[in-house]
Amino acid sequence: QVQLVESGGGLVQAGGSLRLSCAASGLAFSSTVVGWFRQAPGKDREFVAGISRMFTTTYYAGSVKGRFTIARDNAKNTVYLQMNSLKPEDTAVYYCAATQRIVTNTSSSDNYDYWGQGTQVTVSS
């Protein structure tokens, strides 16, 4: 059974940093595309960052580029999202998602088969 477990969320002041982790089990992690999405109250879920199966190519939403960094540690079956210079508008529930399919568009939630339960990130002004 595939499981994705997020951790690392919390309350932080604007300008601060958090590192989210997504620990995966039940799948061949090194051949998995992983993405981070977020959903704020009253808003649609949106893509934040993604990392490819091979060559660890990374993708970012424009709103987080330069502030967030996605990375993976295949030995630990874990993907990280380092979030720096946080803003109040980054407040949301953050979800990691994974797929073992070959996908070219990591920003589409339709391309992911497995989802974590989410972790809350709250940035105070």
N, C-alpha and C positions, 0 to 999 in steps of 0.2 A: 504494500500500500504506500502510495506516494504521500509524503508529508512535507510541507514547507512551514517553518516556524520563524516568525519575525521576532526580533527583540531590539532593545536599545532606544525605544521611544521615550518621551518624557516632556517635561516643561523646561524651557530655556528662554533666556532673554534675547531680544533682538541683537544680532551681531555674534551670537554664540554659535556653538557647534554641537552636533550629535553624530554618532555613528550607528547606523542601523545594520543589523545582521539578519541574514536569511539562511537558516540551516535546513538543508534538504536531506531527505532519506527516501529510500525505495526506488531510486532511479539511478541511471548511469550519469552521474553529475557532470563529468567532463564533456559529455555530448549534449548538454542541455543549454538552451538559450534562456537567459533569466532577465526579467525586467522588473523595475519598480514603478508602481503606479500610486497615485494618491487621490483621495476624495475628501473634499471639504464639505461641511454641512450645506445642503441646498445646491450643491454643484455636481456636475458629472465627474466621473472618474477620469483622471488624465494621466498620460504617460509622463514619467519623470526621467528614467534612464534605463538603458538596456546594455547587455553584454553578450557577445556572440559565443557560439560553441567553440570555434577555432580561432586562433590568432587574437583572441580576446579583444576584438574590435568593440568600441564603446559608442553609445549614442546618448544624446541628451536633449531634453526639451530646452527651448530657447530661454525659458524663464529661470533655469537652474544652471545653465552652462557657465563654467568658470567658478561656480560656487560648490557644486556637488561633484563627487567622484565615485564611480562605480568600479568595483574590483572583485575578482574572484580568487578563492583559494581552493583548488580542486582537491587537494589533499585533505582538507577539512570539510568538503562538500558545503561550502559556505560562500555566499556573495555578500559583499558589504556595500553600504551607501554612506560615504563620508559627506556630511552636510556642514558647510561652513558659511559664515556670514548670513545666518538665518534671518528671515524677515517674518513679520506677522502673517503675511500672505502665504507662507509655507505651512501654516497650521492646517493639518489634515490627518486622516488615517492613512497610513502608508502600507501598501500591500506589495509583497513580492509574488511573482508569477513565473512559471517555467513551462517549457515545452521541449520535447525531443524531436519535434518536426523540424524540417529545414525551412526556415522562414526568412524572408528578405526584409520584412517590415516589422522591426521589433517594437514599434510604437503602437501597434494595434492590439488592443486587448483580446480581440477575436482570435489572435494567433497563439494564445496561451491556453494550456490544458489544465494546469494545476495552479491553485492559489493558496496563499497563506491566510491566516485569520485577521491579519492587520495589526499595526501598532500605532498608537496615538502620538502625534508630535504636536506640541502646542508652543508657539513662539509668542511671548508677551512683548508688548511695545514699551 
